Amino acid sequence: MRSKLVHELRHGLLVVRVRKTKSGDATRHKLSIHRLYRNGDLWHESSRLGRDDIPSVRFLLDEAHTWILSQEASEESCEGIRE
């Protein structure tokens, strides 16, 4: 099954995308990190990051982790209601 984009976090030119996949009963979240840059009039994405990007990436990954945990907690509480 193809993963579905469920959340996107941005900080400056850095983007973290959270995708969700289901395999049987298991739900998995996967992250991708991108840096936006401009070449002339066109915007592009790169997965290469520089030294100065590290603090922002750490911040975004922490935010993504918190978001994933809150989603899992809300899904578990919804399952409890259905049962």
Secondary structure, 3 states (H helix, E strand, C coil): CCCEEEEEEEECCEEEEEEEEEECCEEEEEEEEEEEEEECCEEEEECCCCHHHHHHHHHHHHHHHHHHHHHHHHHHHHHHHHC
